[in-house]
Amino acid sequence: MTPEKQNEILRAVIHDTFWMARRYANGRKTYTPSVINNALSQLFFIGIKIEDDNTLIADGNSSSKFLD
């Protein structure tokens, strides 16, 4: 498998599963939100866009990008 194909697969897996990790971390009082926020920052830096999560906005989170 080519490195380009591996990259494509990894990007798809991240895109398709990151929303679950963000929802899991939302509202937790542990290190988990900071780990997810750091990962989200790194994803943005390398060009992987994770869409806003309207469920987090509806739950009162001020930003669906980063967790409070």
Long-range contacts (C-beta under 8 A, 24 or more apart in sequence): 11-48, 14-43, 14-48, 15-48, 15-50, 18-43, 18-50, 19-50, 19-51, 19-53, 22-50, 22-53, 22-56, 22-67, 23-53, 23-55, 23-56, 25-67, 26-56, 26-59, 26-61, 26-67, 27-59, 27-67, 33-67, 33-68, 36-67, 37-66, 37-67, 40-65, 40-66
